[in-house]
């Protein structure tokens, strides 16, 4: 680790009343708890795929019900 980075991190740790190791663990935990932009986009795409499939199923069911109604002679 570069000396300047170590100095800054050690000062930040001290200002929070923590050791450098404890502070670095906190920084690492905070970093890994937040998803990356790519991870967020991937999750959104997966949700959209599931939502699209559900919408397609709903539309197919509605179309089948309508066709059945028309076969029975319904007007609605």
Secondary structure, DSSP 8 states (H G I E B T S, - for coil): --HHHHHHHHHHHHHTT--HHHHHHHHHHHHHHS--HHHHHHHHHHHHHHHHHHHHHHHHHHHHHHHHHHHTT---
